[in-house]
Amino acid sequence: MGGHYTKCLKIYMNKPGKLKKVLRHNSRKERTTGYATARCIRCGRMGRGLIRKYGLNICRQCFREVAKEMGWKKLE
């Protein structure tokens, strides 16, 4: 349990119905779209630097490590 409402949780510890309601309304929102939903399939990094093109879903750091094994060539 984290967040700014942890002090309030002590009040509701003996009231399970109200505790459930507080936790439901103060929990993080499950994301369905946007850059915060995708993760690197290799290291689990989220957010920026993720290559989603061609269905890779791999971060740029991991891509540089495994690009040759995947068959990519560096153009000069």
Order of alpha helices (4+ residues) and beta strands (2+ residues): alpha-alpha-beta-beta-alpha
